Amino acid sequence: QLRFINLHKQKDGVLTAQVVSSSISQLGLFGTGLQRSYHSLSLPSITLCSHSAIFDISILCNYVYLQKLELPHNKIKDLSCVSHMPYLVILDASHNEISNFFEFQPPKNLKEVNFSHNRMTKMKDLSAYLSLNTLNLDHNNFREISGLEQCCKLTHLSLAHNKISRISGLDSLPVTHLCLRGNQLEMIEGLENLKSLQVLDLSLNRISSLSGLQNLHLLGSIDLEKNLISEIQECKHIHNLLLLRDLNLLRNPVQVIVSSVNKYDPPLDVVAARDHMTHLVYQLMQPQVLYDSTLPSPDSPYPMLVLTGPQGCGKRELAHRLCQEFSEYFAHGTCHTTRAAYFGEENGLDYHFVSEEDFQNMIPMGKFIQTLQYGGHSYGLTRDAIEEVAREGLACCVHMELEGVFSLKNSYFEPRYILLIPIQVEKYTDHLKKRGLYSQAQIDAAVSRIELYANTNKQRPGFFDNIIPCDDREEAYQMLRQAVKGYLLLEEQEEGEDNIRASPDNTSTGADVFVCSDHH
Ligand SMILES: Nc1ncnc2c1ncn2[C@@H]1O[C@H](COP(=O)(O)OP(=O)(O)OP(=O)(O)O)[C@@H](O)[C@H]1O
């Protein structure tokens, strides 16, 4: 059997019988099976052939048994010879100068057609092309999709780089692969009945919404690169597409917004995620040991209490007082800071006061669980600070700004978070002034953050386990100890006969009791 004989072209661009006879391939049987003919005619692409392109192929009218005709990269304008090829299955006439759309009698079994890179402007009725399953019309001048309604076998349709501004005329075709890259689409419409669609390329358009994709449940890949999608919330339209594996939203304005916001004004979640990742990675690079905080059982989280609120709201003082009163349950987890000690502050008790250099050196040593830059200084909670408390069988009580809470929420620790929030802003401002420690700018910054705390509480129900107004320190402490007693289930135990603290048989640690409350 002969296979692939090159087709040579004459210099003047007219294909002759002589040339065809030396270029045709794939000798096969046809009809009764007793006759033989060549089935395939393939022109090598211009890049492989130094001959000039052909434009007149009328000689091919005589080659009625062709099943595969490949004529890419020529100057063909007229394909009417195909009318004489009733057995044609594959037609590649890409990179030519054809302006008429399917201007030939339909071969009954024509399955694959490639008319890409031609000069076509208008689609026409293809209801006679019932076997068509692959149609490539890229790089033409189509403005509208039409005439495909009856193509009940069409699975692959490509109309990339045309001038289509609306998706229509696809109705309920069995299309699995659809490419409309590089058109003028502004919205995704007319796809709702393409229930078989698996791969959709809408890149290089002007689409601003993902609406219109929500019912395409077989979609596995969507390319929307370089469109005008600016809202990441648009992804809600594809939330139910369970088979979706690839979604390309590169070069959409949403990228720019997200990345510039993340760079210049990053949301707390983003800062916290970065902080957490940094410390986790550094920690994983250290020799791994079994921590006291993971005992006695790896399943139950180590109990921690975090007091949060704006600077100077009293959380540090309240934390110390709480640890004193409930000393059999809690001990203070002492953070590190690079700020200088205020008058009366004790190293190791209020903070571990360290130099910026020491602090920075501790980061790659995997020492920190979380860190924060606040008011020009570094603050950080170390693993050791927690372990020191855990070793005593106690729950760790710490205080920190909101960023620290966000970061800690990424860790496997599951503290209870109590928000101490000033309600009377003036009183809070006066208190900060009276402390005599802060500049006006620092006071303004602290006051402005009250809103941040309040909004976080509003927008994230359950983010804080308790919210306590802290305008009056004594009242705040009473509320705090009530809340803590609730966590420790102390109310009932004090009333009952078996007071947990009085029972000689009780072997629970403070930490255990804290864990047993409903929160965990
Ligand atoms: N590891 C940490 N992570 C996040 N925030 C922290 C951390 N350690 C301390 N902070 C918080 O940083 C802020 C500044 O701490 P600093 O001790 O300088 O404040 P302060 O003026 O003494 O106020 P406060 O009375 O609220 O502690 C405080 O709100 C403090 O709770």
Ligand as a Chemical Component Dictionary entry (heavy atoms), coordinates in Angstrom:
data_LIG
# 
_chem_comp.id                   LIG 
_chem_comp.type                 NON-POLYMER 
_chem_comp.pdbx_formal_charge   0 
_chem_comp.three_letter_code    LIG 
# 
loop_
_chem_comp_atom.comp_id 
_chem_comp_atom.atom_id 
_chem_comp_atom.alt_atom_id 
_chem_comp_atom.type_symbol 
_chem_comp_atom.charge 
_chem_comp_atom.model_Cartn_x 
_chem_comp_atom.model_Cartn_y 
_chem_comp_atom.model_Cartn_z 
_chem_comp_atom.pdbx_ordinal 
LIG N1  N1  N 0 3.189  38.598 70.133 1  
LIG C1  C1  C 0 2.330  39.564 69.928 2  
LIG N2  N2  N 0 1.553  39.546 68.850 3  
LIG C2  C2  C 0 0.675  40.507 68.600 4  
LIG N3  N3  N 0 0.491  41.548 69.396 5  
LIG C3  C3  C 0 1.253  41.621 70.490 6  
LIG C4  C4  C 0 2.201  40.646 70.824 7  
LIG N4  N4  N 0 2.769  40.987 71.979 8  
LIG C5  C5  C 0 2.211  42.126 72.349 9  
LIG N5  N5  N 0 1.294  42.524 71.473 10 
LIG C6  C6  C 0 0.449  43.713 71.495 11 
LIG O1  O1  O 0 1.137  44.788 70.927 12 
LIG C7  C7  C 0 0.597  46.003 71.438 13 
LIG C8  C8  C 0 1.727  46.867 71.854 14 
LIG O2  O2  O 0 2.321  46.284 72.987 15 
LIG P1  P1  P 0 2.905  47.158 74.166 16 
LIG O3  O3  O 0 3.221  46.260 75.284 17 
LIG O4  O4  O 0 3.979  48.005 73.591 18 
LIG O5  O5  O 0 1.651  48.032 74.480 19 
LIG P2  P2  P 0 1.249  48.747 75.776 20 
LIG O6  O6  O 0 1.427  50.170 75.453 21 
LIG O7  O7  O 0 1.931  48.239 76.967 22 
LIG O8  O8  O 0 -0.308 48.377 75.760 23 
LIG P3  P3  P 0 -1.059 47.168 76.417 24 
LIG O9  O9  O 0 -1.439 47.689 77.739 25 
LIG O10 O10 O 0 -2.196 46.948 75.489 26 
LIG O11 O11 O 0 -0.127 46.008 76.458 27 
LIG C9  C9  C 0 -0.298 45.599 72.571 28 
LIG O12 O12 O 0 -1.633 45.700 72.132 29 
LIG C10 C10 C 0 0.099  44.176 72.855 30 
LIG O13 O13 O 0 -0.983 43.427 73.375 31 
# 
loop_
_chem_comp_bond.comp_id 
_chem_comp_bond.atom_id_1 
_chem_comp_bond.atom_id_2 
_chem_comp_bond.value_order 
_chem_comp_bond.pdbx_ordinal 
LIG N1  C1  SING 1  
LIG C1  N2  SING 2  
LIG C1  C4  DOUB 3  
LIG N2  C2  DOUB 4  
LIG C2  N3  SING 5  
LIG N3  C3  DOUB 6  
LIG C3  C4  SING 7  
LIG C3  N5  SING 8  
LIG C4  N4  SING 9  
LIG N4  C5  DOUB 10 
LIG C5  N5  SING 11 
LIG N5  C6  SING 12 
LIG C6  O1  SING 13 
LIG C6  C10 SING 14 
LIG O1  C7  SING 15 
LIG C7  C8  SING 16 
LIG C7  C9  SING 17 
LIG C8  O2  SING 18 
LIG O2  P1  SING 19 
LIG P1  O3  DOUB 20 
LIG P1  O4  SING 21 
LIG P1  O5  SING 22 
LIG O5  P2  SING 23 
LIG P2  O6  DOUB 24 
LIG P2  O7  SING 25 
LIG P2  O8  SING 26 
LIG O8  P3  SING 27 
LIG P3  O9  DOUB 28 
LIG P3  O10 SING 29 
LIG P3  O11 SING 30 
LIG C9  O12 SING 31 
LIG C9  C10 SING 32 
LIG C10 O13 SING 33 
# 
